[in-house]
Amino acid sequence: MPRDPQFDILFEPVRIGPKTAKNRFYQAPHCSGMGWGWPRALAAMRGMKAEGGWAVVNTEYCSIDPSSDDAPHPYARLWDARDVKANALMAEAVHAHGALAGVELWHGGAYISNLASRRPTLDLQSLPSRGDPVQSKKLDAADIKDLRRWHRDAAARAAEAEFDLIYVYAAHEYLLHHFLLPDLNDRRDAYGGSLENRARIVRELIEEVREASKGECAVAVRFPAAHVGGPGPSDDEISALLEHLGPHADLWDLVVDDYSLEMGHSRFVSEGDAAARLIEAKRLTGKPSVSVSRYTTPDAMAAMVRKGALDMIGAARPSIADPFLPKKIEEGRPEQIRECIGCNICYASNSRGAPIRCTQNPTMGEEGRRGWHPEKVPDKGSERAALIVGAGPAGLEAACTLGARGYAVTLAEASDRLGGRVTREAALPGLAAWGRVLHHREEKLTRLAAVAAYLESPMDAAAVREIGAPVVAIATGARWRRDGIGRWSQAALPDLAGGPLFTPDDLMEVDGLDRLPLGPVLLFDDDHHYMAAVLALAAAASGRETILVTTAGRACAWGANTEEDYRTNAALIEAGVRIVPNRAVDGFDGKRARTRCVFTGRAEDVSAAALVCVTSRDPSSSLYDALIADPEGLAAAGIETVVRIGDALAPGLIAHAIHSGHEFARELDRAPTPMLHEAPGV
């Protein structure tokens, strides 16, 4: 189908200095979890974005010198000739599809620790790093000369690697950003004091990067154009900086200085929330601008361009969830966009030092490592039909992928709704975006005639044998445990059963929260992610006194990896939830819960009328166990393959379940795809 004319504006070319972007879709710099150590996998991932229609595709933060080393986090780098060769792989992959390749030159300042290079970090003050017991060296005039030289040399290498666009990165609390801040920059030379002096390093680097690339590359600046709370520049000062620096760059990548808003979790930040603060900034620069705000719909994108707020639509997470988002709009099929759900699992993977993954897009990070394509699957490897039991995230993904390969698929779901845990969790406060996981796959099913889905169809071993499909995938999910087994105790806690005891599954049933008594509700969180906090907020909203006891040091501790821990704890505090950290629950009699310090083991009772265990989940594998216990029955029924997928195999995030379902379906009847192993560099 031709594209809707109302979206034609998104496909207009944009001039960026000496370069022209073919449309307004701009993959902003974002972490990959691959960095300098996985150049081929990284090139394949970025190249996939270009194939999908993104006009500009950027690297992640790219270190200019060993004095800016963010180990163990995987970052890009342009330190020497070997790095030129590695980065050239990405530029070549992007150029192959007619897109521009950009590189984000970066110096981390005191934010980092230089754990690998072991060099002192540099900053305007001697400041502590974000997480290690080291402080930066207060830079001097010689260091500033070095900083300029490092940028020039890295820019020359970037041009040699055939990048089209080179960044000066003056945001996100990194070194160049600190030069701009009057409360931090106390220099009394040409780089401190007045606004013009504090902006001098950025202005010089813009010109020197341009000179180092011989004027052949566009120069972009990533700049915090809106201040959100806490110490920082005034709105008037930001405006003055933008007016002063604006004419010098070819493109302004505008951000807010609150990362939990700019890259906010969907529990707290909606599509477009950050961009509303940046509209005036574009006018001040007088140059093309780009900004991210988790845009997933073409209507919102086109509206931002029409109102003059942006020239290019920046995306990190939406380009991860669907590398082919631009093509789907261009080809008149926006309903097929795999919309980002804002869970930040992509960011969490990088935070943990691993290639990024995506809840919606199971091929993310596997493009180069395993040759997976987000829009293409191999043809079927046999005529075998498949039965999938369970239509949660793993079962749905497996059915869609097998159906796309051409297999005849029967999908049996015991309940009256598709989606499994996705449907249940999406009904909880703040998690409505999770529903996009189901909606995307429901839309796919409408285009797959070979997949027949049946609701209210519980299956036992006899029913599976009666159907007699040669391939059977058990995707029956997992249930939250009520015996206390988790991280803190790997054995059941028998003293928990003395009063009203609930699990998240109980509370996610229809009117499940209404089953809680009116007295104090205590949630025992040994999971450390979002579930306990979400349920605690729901219980508090119902008017119940709510206590969250966690074995971690704060609520939603793992949420530090997904940029949701601070906002989660703030929300709990504002809701009146009592947070009790570093304690476990090992007893409950209906009136009191016995808690123990995770360090000393000392006991302390807490009054509670109900206990909610959020500890771990138990795979629902009874059907699988019954089937494999009867190999003769399987053979008689013509069943050749029985596997578990998703949470029924190993409980994890929704992203794990979808990847599991996809891997099973993509690899069925094929030789296992070897995983690319790379030595660092090329």
C-alpha positions in Angstrom: 0.0 0.0 0.0 1.2 3.6 -0.6 1.9 5.6 2.5 -0.7 7.9 4.0 -0.1 11.4 2.5 -0.3 12.9 6.0 3.0 11.3 6.7 4.8 12.6 3.6 6.4 15.3 5.8 8.4 12.5 7.5 10.1 11.5 4.3 11.3 15.0 3.2 15.2 15.2 3.0 17.0 17.3 5.6 20.2 19.2 5.0 22.8 18.8 7.8 25.8 20.9 7.0 27.6 19.2 4.1 25.4 16.1 4.2 21.7 15.4 3.4 19.6 12.9 5.2 17.1 11.2 3.0 14.2 11.5 5.5 13.5 12.7 9.0 14.1 9.4 10.8 17.2 9.6 13.0 18.5 6.8 15.1 20.0 8.8 18.0 23.2 7.6 19.7 22.3 4.7 22.0 24.2 2.0 23.8 24.4 -1.5 22.3 26.1 -3.6 24.9 28.6 -4.5 22.1 30.9 -1.5 21.8 34.5 -2.0 20.8 34.5 -5.7 21.7 31.9 -6.8 19.2 32.5 -4.8 16.0 30.9 -7.2 13.5 27.8 -7.8 15.6 27.5 -4.1 16.2 27.9 -3.3 12.5 25.1 -5.8 11.6 22.8 -4.3 14.2 23.3 -0.7 13.0 23.1 -1.8 9.4 19.7 -3.4 10.1 18.5 0.1 11.2 19.6 1.6 7.9 18.0 -1.3 6.0 14.8 -0.5 7.9 14.8 3.1 6.6 16.5 5.2 9.2 18.2 8.1 7.4 20.9 8.6 10.1 22.3 5.8 12.3 24.7 6.7 15.1 27.1 4.9 17.3 26.9 4.8 21.1 29.2 7.0 23.2 32.6 6.7 21.5 35.7 7.3 23.7 38.3 9.6 22.3 41.2 8.5 24.5 42.1 5.9 27.2 41.5 8.6 29.8 37.8 8.0 29.1 37.3 4.3 29.8 33.9 3.1 31.0 34.8 -0.5 31.7 33.0 -2.8 32.4 30.3 -1.1 30.3 30.7 -1.8 26.5 31.4 1.5 24.8 32.7 2.5 21.4 36.1 3.9 20.9 38.4 5.6 18.4 41.8 5.4 20.1 44.0 4.2 17.3 44.1 2.6 13.8 42.6 -0.7 14.9 39.5 1.2 16.1 39.3 2.9 12.7 39.0 -0.4 11.0 36.4 -1.7 13.5 34.2 1.4 13.2 34.5 1.4 9.4 32.5 -1.9 9.5 29.6 0.0 10.9 29.9 3.0 8.5 30.0 0.6 5.6 27.0 -1.4 6.8 25.0 1.8 7.2 26.1 3.3 3.8 25.0 0.1 2.1 21.4 1.2 2.6 21.8 4.8 1.7 21.9 6.2 5.3 24.3 8.5 7.0 26.6 7.1 9.7 27.3 9.2 12.8 29.7 8.9 15.7 29.3 10.3 19.2 32.8 11.4 20.4 32.8 11.3 24.2 34.9 12.0 27.3 33.3 10.8 30.5 35.0 13.0 33.0 34.4 12.1 36.7 31.3 10.1 35.9 33.5 7.1 35.0 36.3 5.3 36.8 38.8 4.2 34.2 38.9 0.7 35.6 40.6 -0.8 32.6 43.0 2.0 31.6 43.8 2.8 35.3 44.4 6.4 34.4 43.0 9.2 36.6 39.8 10.6 35.3 39.6 14.4 34.6 37.0 17.0 35.5 36.5 20.6 36.5 36.6 19.5 40.2 38.0 16.5 42.0 34.7 14.6 42.0 33.8 11.0 42.9 32.8 8.6 40.2 29.3 7.3 39.9 30.0 4.0 41.6 33.7 3.5 42.6 35.8 4.8 45.4 37.9 7.1 43.1 37.9 10.8 42.4 38.9 12.7 39.3 42.0 14.9 38.9 41.1 18.6 38.6 42.2 19.3 35.1 44.7 22.1 34.3 45.5 24.1 31.2 47.7 21.2 29.8 44.8 18.8 30.2 42.5 21.1 28.2 45.1 21.2 25.4 45.1 17.4 25.6 41.3 17.2 25.5 41.2 19.3 22.4 43.9 17.2 20.7 42.2 14.0 21.6 39.0 15.3 20.0 40.8 16.4 16.9 42.6 13.1 16.5 39.4 11.1 17.1 37.6 13.3 14.6 40.3 12.6 12.0 39.9 8.9 12.7 36.1 9.2 12.4 36.5 10.8 9.0 39.0 8.0 8.0 36.3 5.4 9.0 34.0 7.3 6.6 31.5 8.6 9.2 29.3 11.4 7.8 28.4 13.1 11.1 30.6 13.7 14.2 29.3 14.6 17.6 30.6 17.0 20.2 29.0 15.5 23.3 28.2 18.2 25.9 25.4 16.6 27.9 24.5 13.9 30.5 27.0 15.0 33.3 30.0 14.1 31.2 33.1 16.3 31.0 32.1 18.9 28.4 28.7 19.4 30.1 30.5 20.3 33.3 32.4 23.2 31.6 29.0 24.8 31.0 27.8 24.7 34.6 28.5 27.9 36.7 28.2 26.1 40.0 30.8 23.6 39.0 33.2 25.5 36.7 35.3 27.7 39.0 38.1 28.3 36.5 39.5 31.8 36.3 41.0 31.5 32.8 39.5 31.7 29.4 37.4 28.5 30.1 35.6 29.8 33.2 33.6 32.7 34.5 31.4 34.3 31.9 28.9 32.3 29.8 31.1 32.8 26.7 34.2 31.5 28.5 32.3 28.4 29.9 31.0 27.7 26.4 34.5 28.2 24.8 35.5 24.5 24.9 32.4 23.4 23.1 32.7 26.2 20.4 36.4 25.3 19.9 35.7 21.6 19.5 32.9 22.2 17.0 35.3 24.1 14.8 38.3 21.8 15.4 36.2 18.7 14.7 35.1 20.3 11.4 38.7 21.1 10.5 39.9 17.6 11.4 37.3 16.1 9.1 38.4 18.6 6.4 34.9 20.1 6.3 33.5 16.9 4.8 31.5 15.8 7.9 28.6 17.4 9.6 29.1 18.4 13.2 26.3 17.7 15.8 26.2 18.8 19.4 24.3 16.8 22.0 23.2 19.5 24.5 20.9 19.7 27.6 18.4 22.2 26.4 16.0 21.8 29.4 16.8 21.6 33.1 14.5 19.5 35.3 14.7 20.1 39.0 17.7 20.3 41.4 20.9 22.5 40.9 21.6 23.5 37.4 21.4 26.4 34.9 18.4 28.6 34.7 16.2 28.7 31.7 17.6 32.1 30.7 21.2 30.7 30.9 20.2 27.7 28.7 18.7 30.1 26.2 21.7 32.3 26.2 24.0 29.3 25.6 21.9 28.0 22.7 21.9 31.4 21.1 25.6 31.8 21.6 26.6 28.3 20.3 23.7 27.7 17.9 25.2 29.0 14.7 28.4 27.0 15.0 27.0 23.4 14.7 25.2 21.8 11.8 22.7 19.8 14.0 21.5 20.1 17.6 20.6 16.9 19.4 18.6 18.4 22.3 18.1 16.5 25.5 16.8 17.2 29.0 19.2 16.9 31.9 17.1 14.3 33.8 18.0 10.9 32.2 15.0 9.3 34.0 12.8 11.6 32.0 14.7 11.6 28.7 14.9 7.8 28.8 12.1 7.4 31.3 10.4 4.0 32.0 6.9 3.8 30.6 5.6 3.4 34.2 6.4 7.0 34.7 7.0 8.8 31.4 4.7 8.8 28.4 5.6 9.2 24.7 6.5 12.8 24.0 6.8 13.9 27.6 10.5 15.0 27.2 10.1 16.8 23.9 7.5 19.3 25.2 10.4 21.0 27.0 12.5 21.4 24.0 10.4 23.2 21.4 11.7 26.7 22.2 15.3 25.4 22.0 15.1 24.7 18.3 14.2 28.2 17.5 17.1 29.6 19.5 19.7 27.5 17.6 18.5 28.4 14.1 19.8 25.0 12.9 18.2 21.6 12.3 17.3 19.8 15.6 16.6 16.3 16.7 15.4 14.9 20.0 14.2 11.6 21.4 11.0 11.1 23.4 10.0 7.4 22.7 8.0 8.2 19.6 6.2 5.1 18.4 3.3 6.5 16.3 3.7 8.3 13.0 0.9 10.8 14.0 3.0 12.0 17.0 6.1 12.2 14.8 4.4 14.2 12.0 2.8 16.5 14.6 6.2 17.5 16.1 7.6 18.4 12.7 4.5 20.3 11.6 4.6 22.5 14.8 8.2 23.3 14.1 9.4 21.5 17.3 11.8 19.2 15.5 13.4 18.7 12.1 14.3 15.1 12.7 12.6 12.4 14.8 15.1 11.0 17.1 14.7 7.4 18.4 16.7 5.0 20.4 14.3 2.5 22.0 11.7 2.6 19.2 14.4 1.9 16.6 15.4 -1.1 18.8 11.9 -2.4 19.1 11.4 -2.0 15.4 14.3 -1.3 13.1 11.9 -1.2 10.2 9.6 1.4 11.7 10.3 4.0 8.9 9.7 1.4 6.1 6.4 0.3 7.6 5.2 3.9 7.6 6.5 4.5 4.1 4.9 1.4 2.8 1.5 2.2 4.3 1.5 -0.5 7.0 2.0 1.4 10.3 -0.3 -1.0 12.1 2.6 -3.5 11.8 5.0 -1.4 13.8 6.4 -3.3 16.7 5.9 -0.6 19.2 8.3 0.0 22.1 6.8 -0.7 25.5 9.3 1.5 27.4 10.4 -1.3 29.7 14.1 -0.3 29.2 15.3 -3.9 29.1 17.5 -2.8 26.2 19.3 -0.3 28.5 19.4 -2.9 31.3 21.3 -5.4 29.1 23.9 -2.8 28.3 24.1 -1.8 32.0 24.9 -5.4 32.7 27.7 -5.5 30.1 25.8 -7.7 27.6 24.6 -7.2 24.0 21.3 -5.4 24.2 18.0 -7.3 23.9 14.4 -6.1 23.5 11.1 -7.4 24.8 9.3 -6.7 21.6 12.1 -7.6 19.2 13.8 -10.9 19.9 16.2 -10.5 17.0 17.8 -7.4 18.6 21.5 -8.2 19.2 21.3 -11.4 17.2 21.6 -9.8 13.7 25.3 -10.4 13.4 25.8 -13.0 16.1 23.2 -15.4 14.7 22.1 -13.9 11.4 18.6 -13.2 12.6 16.5 -10.6 10.7 13.5 -8.9 12.4 11.3 -9.1 9.3 12.5 -12.3 7.6 12.4 -15.9 8.8 13.6 -19.0 7.0 11.1 -21.2 5.1 9.8 -24.2 6.9 12.2 -27.1 7.2 9.6 -29.9 7.0 5.8 -30.5 6.6 5.5 -31.2 10.3 2.5 -29.5 12.0 3.0 -28.0 15.5 0.8 -27.7 18.6 1.7 -24.9 21.0 0.1 -25.2 24.4 -0.2 -21.8 26.1 -0.7 -18.4 24.4 1.4 -16.2 26.7 4.4 -14.3 25.3 6.5 -17.4 24.5 3.6 -19.3 22.9 2.4 -16.3 20.9 5.8 -15.5 19.6 6.4 -19.2 18.6 3.1 -19.4 16.9 3.7 -16.2 14.9 7.2 -17.2 13.9 6.3 -20.8 12.9 3.3 -19.4 11.0 5.5 -17.0 9.2 7.8 -19.8 8.2 4.8 -21.7 6.7 4.1 -24.3 9.4 0.6 -25.3 10.2 0.1 -24.3 13.9 -2.5 -25.1 16.5 -2.4 -22.7 19.4 -4.3 -23.8 22.5 -5.0 -21.5 25.4 -6.7 -22.7 28.6 -8.1 -19.2 29.5 -10.5 -17.0 27.7 -7.8 -14.5 26.7 -4.6 -14.5 24.8 -1.5 -13.1 26.3 -0.9 -15.0 29.5 1.2 -13.0 32.0 1.3 -10.1 29.6 -2.4 -9.6 29.7 -2.5 -9.9 33.5 0.4 -7.6 34.1 -0.8 -5.0 31.6 -3.9 -4.5 33.8 -1.7 -3.4 36.8 -1.2 0.4 37.4 1.5 1.8 35.2 2.0 -1.3 33.0 -0.6 -0.7 30.3 2.2 -0.4 27.7 3.0 -4.1 28.3 -0.2 -4.8 26.3 1.6 -3.8 23.1 3.4 -7.2 23.3 0.1 -8.9 22.9 -1.4 -6.4 20.4 1.5 -6.7 18.0 1.3 -10.5 17.9 -2.5 -10.4 17.6 -2.1 -8.3 14.5 0.4 -10.8 13.1 -2.0 -13.6 13.7 -4.7 -11.9 11.5 -2.2 -12.3 8.6 -1.3 -15.9 9.3 -3.9 -18.3 7.9 -1.8 -21.3 8.9 -2.2 -20.5 12.6 -5.4 -21.6 14.3 -5.9 -20.2 17.9 -8.3 -21.8 20.3 -9.3 -20.1 23.6 -10.8 -22.0 26.6 -9.0 -25.1 25.5 -7.2 -26.6 28.5 -4.9 -29.5 27.5 -3.8 -32.6 29.3 -1.5 -35.3 28.0 -4.4 -37.3 26.5 -5.6 -34.3 24.6 -2.2 -33.6 23.3 -1.8 -37.2 22.1 -5.2 -37.1 20.5 -4.3 -34.1 18.4 -1.1 -35.9 17.4 0.9 -33.0 16.1 4.5 -34.1 15.4 5.9 -31.0 17.2 4.6 -30.0 20.6 5.8 -26.9 22.4 4.7 -26.4 26.0 4.4 -22.7 26.9 2.4 -23.0 30.0 4.3 -20.3 31.9 5.1 -20.2 35.6 3.3 -19.3 38.8 4.6 -17.2 41.7 5.6 -19.3 44.6 3.9 -19.0 48.0 6.5 -20.9 50.0 9.1 -18.2 50.2 11.7 -19.8 48.0 13.8 -17.1 46.4 17.2 -15.5 46.6 17.3 -15.3 50.4 16.0 -18.8 51.1 16.4 -21.7 48.7 14.3 -23.9 50.9 10.6 -23.5 51.7 9.6 -21.5 54.7 6.9 -23.5 56.5 6.1 -20.7 59.0 4.6 -18.5 56.3 1.3 -20.3 56.1 -0.2 -19.1 59.4 -2.5 -16.4 57.9 -3.9 -14.9 54.7 -1.1 -15.5 52.2 -1.2 -14.2 48.6 1.0 -14.1 45.5 1.1 -11.7 42.6 -1.0 -14.2 40.6 -3.7 -14.0 43.3 -3.8 -10.2 43.1 -3.8 -10.2 39.3 -7.0 -12.1 39.1 -10.2 -10.2 38.5 -10.9 -8.2 41.7 -7.8 -9.8 43.2 -6.9 -6.7 45.2 -10.4 -6.8 46.8 -9.5 -10.1 48.4 -6.9 -8.4 50.6 -8.1 -7.7 54.2 -8.4 -4.1 55.3 -5.6 -4.4 57.9 -1.9 -3.8 57.1 -0.7 -5.5 53.9 3.0 -6.6 53.9 4.7 -7.4 50.6 7.8 -9.5 50.9 10.0 -8.6 47.9 12.8 -11.0 47.2 12.4 -10.4 43.4 13.9 -6.9 43.3 12.2 -5.8 40.1 9.0 -4.0 39.4 6.3 -6.4 40.6 6.4 -5.8 44.4 6.5 -2.1 44.0 3.6 -2.0 41.5 1.5 -4.2 43.8 2.4 -2.1 46.8 1.3 1.1 45.0 -2.0 -0.6 44.0 -2.6 -1.7 47.6 -1.8 1.8 48.9 -4.1 3.3 46.3 -6.9 1.2 47.7 -6.6 2.8 51.1 -4.8 0.0 52.8 -1.8 0.5 55.0 1.1 -1.0 53.0 4.5 -2.2 54.0 7.2 -3.4 51.5 9.9 -5.5 53.1 12.8 -6.3 50.7 16.0 -8.2 51.0 17.7 -5.6 48.9 18.9 -2.2 50.0 15.9 -0.4 48.5 12.7 -1.1 46.7 13.0 -2.1 43.0 16.7 -2.5 43.4 17.2 -4.2 40.0 15.4 -1.2 38.5 18.7 0.7 38.7 19.4 -1.1 35.4 16.2 0.1 33.8 16.2 3.7 35.1 13.1 3.1 37.3 14.5 2.6 40.8 14.6 6.3 41.9 11.1 7.1 40.5 9.8 3.9 42.0 11.0 4.7 45.5 9.8 8.3 45.2 6.4 7.0 44.2 6.2 4.6 47.1 7.2 7.2 49.6 4.7 9.7 48.2 2.0 7.0 48.4 2.8 6.4 52.1 4.2 2.9 51.6 6.6 2.0 54.4 9.8 0.6 52.9 11.8 -1.8 55.1 15.1 -2.7 53.4 17.6 -5.4 54.1 15.2 -7.7 55.8 13.5 -11.0 54.9 10.2 -12.5 56.0 10.4 -16.0 57.4 7.2 -16.3 59.5 3.6 -15.1 59.5 0.6 -15.9 61.8 -2.1 -13.6 60.4 -1.3 -10.8 62.9 2.5 -10.4 62.7 5.2 -11.2 60.2 8.6 -12.2 61.5 11.4 -10.4 59.6 15.1 -11.0 59.8 18.0 -8.8 59.1 19.8 -10.2 56.0 23.2 -9.4 57.6 22.8 -10.3 61.3 19.8 -12.6 61.3 18.1 -10.7 64.1 14.4 -11.1 64.2 11.8 -8.3 64.4 8.0 -8.6 64.2 5.9 -6.3 62.0 2.1 -6.1 62.4 0.3 -7.4 59.3 -3.1 -8.8 58.4 -1.9 -10.2 55.0 1.3 -11.3 53.5 2.1 -11.1 49.7 5.1 -13.2 48.6 7.0 -11.8 45.7 10.0 -14.1 45.8 10.3 -16.4 42.7 8.2 -18.4 40.2 7.7 -22.1 39.7 7.7 -23.3 36.1 4.3 -24.9 35.2 5.7 -28.0 33.6 3.3 -30.8 34.7 2.0 -31.3 31.2 5.5 -31.6 29.8 6.5 -34.0 32.6 3.4 -36.2 31.9 4.2 -36.3 28.2 7.8 -37.2 28.3 7.1 -39.8 31.0 5.2 -41.8 28.3 7.5 -42.2 25.3 5.5 -45.1 24.0 2.3 -43.0 24.0 4.1 -40.2 22.2 5.3 -42.6 19.5 1.9 -44.1 19.1 0.4 -40.6 18.6 3.1 -39.6 16.1 4.6 -37.0 18.3 8.3 -36.6 17.5 9.3 -33.5 19.4 8.3 -32.2 22.8 9.9 -29.0 24.2 9.3 -26.4 26.8 9.6 -22.7 26.0 9.5 -19.5 27.9 8.7 -19.4 31.6 7.7 -23.1 31.5 11.3 -23.8 30.8 13.0 -21.1 32.9 11.1 -18.2 34.4 12.5 -14.8 33.5 11.5 -11.4 32.0 8.9 -11.2 29.3 11.9 -10.5 27.0 13.3 -13.9 27.9 10.1 -15.7 27.2 9.7 -14.0 23.8 13.3 -14.8 22.8 12.8 -18.4 23.9 9.6 -18.8 21.8 11.3 -17.1 18.8 14.5 -19.2 19.0 12.5 -22.4 19.1 10.4 -21.5 16.2 13.1 -20.0 14.0 15.5 -22.9 14.6 13.0 -25.8 14.2 14.1 -28.3 11.7 17.3 -26.4 11.0 20.9 -27.0 12.0 21.6 -24.9 15.1 22.8 -21.4 14.2 26.3 -21.0 15.6 26.8 -17.8 17.7 29.4 -15.4 16.4 32.5 -15.3 18.6 34.6 -12.2 18.2 37.9 -11.2 19.7 38.1 -7.5 20.6 38.8 -5.4 17.6 39.1 -6.6 14.0 
